Amino acid sequence: MPVETRLQLVLAVLAHEMTVAEAARRHGVSAESINRWRNRFVDVGKAAMEDGMPGKAGSQSVNAKGMG
């Protein structure tokens, strides 16, 4: 499955647009896969917000839904 599709599924689950089970069923993958992708996405996102990461101070590059 392409990365963009996995990303869309993870974002839909995080936004409560669909459940993990629904996302898995619709796309023919296991709920475990969806959970693994979601956890990886969240873990990497948290790591990017840690102190000392480049671009954390004053970055205005992200402007999704008014954030940034």
Secondary structure, 3 states (H helix, E strand, C coil): CCHHHHHHHHHHHHCCCCCHHHHHHHHCCCHHHHHHHHHHHHHHHHHHCCCCCCCCCCCCCCCECCEC
